[in-house]
Amino acid sequence: MKKIAVIGGGIAGLTAAYLLGQRYEITLFERSERLGGNAYTLTTPGGEEVDIAAAVFGRHSYKNLCRLFKRLHIDTVGSFDWNPFSPSLGASFRSLDDGSGFFLSPGIASLISQRFAPLRPRNVRTLLQLLKGLKRARSLSAAGKMEGLSLGEALKEVPELSGDAKLIFVSCLCLISSMHCEDVLDAPAAFFLEKLKIYHDLVPPEALFSVFFPRNRTKEYIDALSAGFADSIVLNARVRKVIRRENDVIVVTEDGKQALFDRVVFGCNADQALTLLEKPTIEEKRLLGAWKYTDGRIVVHNDHASFPKRELMQGYTFLYRKSGRYIETSVSGSLWVLPGASKSMDLVSTQHPNFPIRQETILFDGKFRTPIFDFGSCSMIGELPSLNGVRNTYYCGSHFGFGLHEDAVTSAIEVAKQLGVEF
Ligand SMILES: Cc1cc2nc3c(=O)[nH]c(=O)nc-3n(C[C@H](O)[C@H](O)[C@H](O)COP(=O)(O)OP(=O)(O)OC[C@H]3O[C@@H](n4cnc5c(N)ncnc54)[C@H](O)[C@@H]3O)c2cc1C
């Protein structure tokens, strides 16, 4: 056995190809015109490079990603700055209805510009309520009392997570899942509570000391992962179908060409893999067919009209509207907080925009696809690895875990292991 086709050039497909490349001849098929999937470094007209999607990781919870970075010699930088006069990564919440806000940016400039508002009793109470609510939710979950409940239902069992505490909690879940609020509230509570347990260091206060960025942008590790098989990457690939036979696999492209491989690894999304399979097994239909995805719009712009002042948006800014039990929120990342950003940087990367953005301020407008974790898909996660090795086919991707880089990398390491390559 010598030749392996990898379909999908996101972090999962790339990691699988990088590891398997040590032993096999790899051909990587990527549908778009670039590698990286949801890891994307944008170059501004001024030549500056900024990460507009995945770029934030945790030192303790991203164990395999950290090992991979070490092996690739990828330098990283922490998000927290001990200098109180220099801003660190924070979170701001601002109502689009009445302009009121809650701004949590560590640093003196932020405190002064909002006249020490975070220290006012009402706001301190909200934060204490949030911590208490999280603790209660975790212990209810550990006692099995959240089983079968949606997050919306579970919140009713935790009175502390109401009002502003609920707003902060749910907004942060929208951030770490890229899902809309209604999907978050309809998702299984146990999924999110488990995710917060595993990724505890993405949550304040631990996040302050654990969250890090790749110093030279995500582009650096995408390039490093793909360097060893650069000549056998097919960009703009149009794979029509994948035919599995007893001892090999045929990848058929739209132009009718056929290429023969010994094995195939799907690093694309679950539903995309399913549409490519000729004669999927019953299990493939069941386990891959359960997944739905959000095509989340991301706009990179410098229209600051709806935002608070710059000192109050040092990290993520949630511009929200309350509508019944839902909160409709966009998530904006201030790109000037990223390592190496110039002092004049004023770009914001907004996911799920819910406010007007003037056309002339837009530098990038695109869609990034992420899994929806609902009762159907979540119940399949544990079984997904059982598909590996059947009919010369293997699968990896962030949907094998909680939707983050670490999950994608871990699932790719598992595929490599099954094909005889240890990491
Ligand atoms: C805005 C945003 C910010 C995020 N930030 C973070 C973060 O800071 N930290 C974090 O850990 N996670 C973050 N994530 C989550 C991120 O999605 C995952 O971490 C991870 O990048 C997903 O990797 P993947 O390889 O599983 O899938 P993807 O990145 O979706 O890659 C799948 C690839 O398959 C390709 N493909 C699809 N169909 C075909 C086909 N038919 N033929 C060939 N190729 C195909 C696609 O073009 C794509 O390149 C973020 C997501 C978004 C959208």
The ligand as a MOL file (V3000), in Angstrom:
LIG
                    3D

  0  0  0     0  0            999 V3000
M  V30 BEGIN CTAB
M  V30 COUNTS 53 58 0 0 0
M  V30 BEGIN ATOM
M  V30 1 C -14.7620 32.6470 12.2880 0
M  V30 2 C -14.2340 31.3940 12.9110 0
M  V30 3 C -13.3050 31.5090 13.9170 0
M  V30 4 C -12.8050 30.3520 14.5180 0
M  V30 5 N -11.8850 30.5120 15.4920 0
M  V30 6 C -11.3530 29.4160 16.0750 0
M  V30 7 C -10.3040 29.5620 17.0270 0
M  V30 8 O -9.8650 30.6840 17.2930 0
M  V30 9 N -9.8130 28.4370 17.5900 0
M  V30 10 C -10.2530 27.1950 17.2650 0
M  V30 11 O -9.7520 26.2150 17.8310 0
M  V30 12 N -11.2340 27.0370 16.3460 0
M  V30 13 C -11.7820 28.1070 15.7440 0
M  V30 14 N -12.7640 27.9540 14.7820 0
M  V30 15 C -13.2890 26.6060 14.4670 0
M  V30 16 C -12.6420 26.0160 13.1930 0
M  V30 17 O -13.7070 25.7620 12.3170 0
M  V30 18 C -11.9050 24.7200 13.5210 0
M  V30 19 O -10.9300 24.9870 14.5310 0
M  V30 20 C -11.1110 24.0900 12.3650 0
M  V30 21 O -10.3840 25.0650 11.6870 0
M  V30 22 C -11.9660 23.2480 11.4180 0
M  V30 23 O -11.0670 22.5000 10.6400 0
M  V30 24 P -11.5040 21.2850 9.6960 0
M  V30 25 O -10.2840 20.8660 8.9610 0
M  V30 26 O -12.2410 20.2680 10.4700 0
M  V30 27 O -12.5900 21.8940 8.6860 0
M  V30 28 P -12.5000 23.0840 7.6430 0
M  V30 29 O -11.5930 24.1450 8.1050 0
M  V30 30 O -13.9330 23.4400 7.3630 0
M  V30 31 O -11.8420 22.4310 6.3450 0
M  V30 32 C -12.5460 21.6260 5.4310 0
M  V30 33 C -11.8900 21.8020 4.0700 0
M  V30 34 O -12.4580 20.8670 3.1400 0
M  V30 35 C -12.6040 21.5190 1.9040 0
M  V30 36 N -13.5940 20.7950 1.0960 0
M  V30 37 C -14.9290 20.7450 1.2770 0
M  V30 38 N -15.5180 19.9700 0.3230 0
M  V30 39 C -14.5100 19.5290 -0.4790 0
M  V30 40 C -14.4750 18.7350 -1.6390 0
M  V30 41 N -15.5920 18.2210 -2.1820 0
M  V30 42 N -13.2860 18.4840 -2.2250 0
M  V30 43 C -12.1490 18.9890 -1.7110 0
M  V30 44 N -12.1120 19.7840 -0.6020 0
M  V30 45 C -13.2880 20.0440 0.0060 0
M  V30 46 C -13.0440 22.9160 2.2810 0
M  V30 47 O -12.8550 23.8410 1.2160 0
M  V30 48 C -12.1130 23.1930 3.4770 0
M  V30 49 O -10.8740 23.7460 3.0880 0
M  V30 50 C -13.2680 29.0690 14.1210 0
M  V30 51 C -14.2060 28.9710 13.0840 0
M  V30 52 C -14.6700 30.1240 12.4750 0
M  V30 53 C -15.6540 30.0040 11.3450 0
M  V30 END ATOM
M  V30 BEGIN BOND
M  V30 1 1 1 2
M  V30 2 1 2 3
M  V30 3 2 2 52
M  V30 4 2 3 4
M  V30 5 1 4 5
M  V30 6 1 4 50
M  V30 7 2 5 6
M  V30 8 1 6 7
M  V30 9 1 6 13
M  V30 10 2 7 8
M  V30 11 1 7 9
M  V30 12 1 9 10
M  V30 13 2 10 11
M  V30 14 1 10 12
M  V30 15 2 12 13
M  V30 16 1 13 14
M  V30 17 1 14 15
M  V30 18 1 14 50
M  V30 19 1 15 16
M  V30 20 1 16 17
M  V30 21 1 16 18
M  V30 22 1 18 19
M  V30 23 1 18 20
M  V30 24 1 20 21
M  V30 25 1 20 22
M  V30 26 1 22 23
M  V30 27 1 23 24
M  V30 28 2 24 25
M  V30 29 1 24 26
M  V30 30 1 24 27
M  V30 31 1 27 28
M  V30 32 2 28 29
M  V30 33 1 28 30
M  V30 34 1 28 31
M  V30 35 1 31 32
M  V30 36 1 32 33
M  V30 37 1 33 34
M  V30 38 1 33 48
M  V30 39 1 34 35
M  V30 40 1 35 36
M  V30 41 1 35 46
M  V30 42 1 36 37
M  V30 43 1 36 45
M  V30 44 2 37 38
M  V30 45 1 38 39
M  V30 46 1 39 40
M  V30 47 2 39 45
M  V30 48 1 40 41
M  V30 49 2 40 42
M  V30 50 1 42 43
M  V30 51 2 43 44
M  V30 52 1 44 45
M  V30 53 1 46 47
M  V30 54 1 46 48
M  V30 55 1 48 49
M  V30 56 2 50 51
M  V30 57 1 51 52
M  V30 58 1 52 53
M  V30 END BOND
M  V30 END CTAB
M  END
